[in-house]
Amino acid sequence: MSNNYKREDFANANEVRWCPGCGDYAILMALQKILPDLGLPPEQHVFVSGIGCAGRLPYYMNTYGFHTIHGRATAVATGLKVLREDLCVWVITGDGDALSIGGNHLLHILRRNVNVNILLFNNQVYGLTKGQFSPTSQKGQVTKTSPKGVTNEPVNPLTLALAAGAGFVARAVDKDPVHLGSLLKKAQEHQGCSFVEIYQDCNIFNHGAFDEFALKSNRAQNTVLLEEGQPLLFGAQKEKALQLQGEQFVHVSAEEGSYRHNAGSFTEAMRLASLSFPEHPVPLGVYYQKKRDLFALPQEIRKTVNDLPELFRAKATWHQN
């Protein structure tokens, strides 16, 4: 491995074409900035995407990439990773792509613990197809397909990932690229399937959806940075804390806040992921991390698929009584 890579080594000459002001620009920049620190050459990274605005990202990376069909990025990434364990595989997906048509595939890549990094760009709306409500659209949200407001409760990506057995679950916002970059590094370093939800602003169809806690001016007051072994502090002067009382988190003063974050606790992660804004601040960081056995093909199957020419030449045979 080399430490001499620069951001420019992971960018290409393609014109980046998202709507001006889209949060995807910040995520792209954060990725290109941290990739040199990982020490892997560009050709050892592969970005696999589905359909949606997020799906464009592989076109702007000087790496290998695969733009798949709607909801199937996780399935393609699974096949790639089990045959090429040496590659660092990133799945780029959106809330519609991952949680609607791709929900079943997402569930099983998390359950199987395939060693890939899943980045879910959550803007709570279908942006590419011009503003329909998505699985994460908030109740009451007015969209082109919900002119009187969404009537269903939204999907919570973090509780879904935790329930599916994900070994690394985190959340970030596009408007804090430094924190986002640090989480992306942690996700890549984790041995197993990592899942990072990124609140991403769609400034055309759902502009400002996260501004109350994502903007720098509001972040201290309305977010909690999850740091292992540290109290869950928030407020302009970090004067408040989340404190576990019984089975619920409540707000107390910083002096009273004795509870410290434990990313190894599944129960705590579920409780934090279930907190709703604005009743509670939004936790940002690693909710949960646990080492699990990695998904791999059995050796007898691997021996067969490793020789693809032989596999292609093999005749399909069967017996019929």
SULRANOR-V948552 format. One record per helix or strand. SS is the DSSP state (~ for helix, > for strand). FROM is the first residue (numbers start at 1). LEN is the number of residues. If there is no record, write none. Layout:
<<SS	FROM	LEN> <SS	FROM	LEN>>
This chain:
<<~	7	4> <>	11	1> <~	24	15> <~	42	3> <>	45	5> <~	53	8> <>	61	1> <>	64	4> <~	73	11> <>	88	7> <~	95	7> <~	103	10> <>	117	6> <>	126	1> <>	132	1> <>	143	1> <>	146	1> <~	157	8> <>	168	6> <~	177	13> <>	194	6> <~	211	4> <~	216	7> <>	223	4> <>	231	4> <>	240	6> <>	248	6> <>	260	1> <~	266	8> <>	282	8> <~	299	7> <~	308	6>>
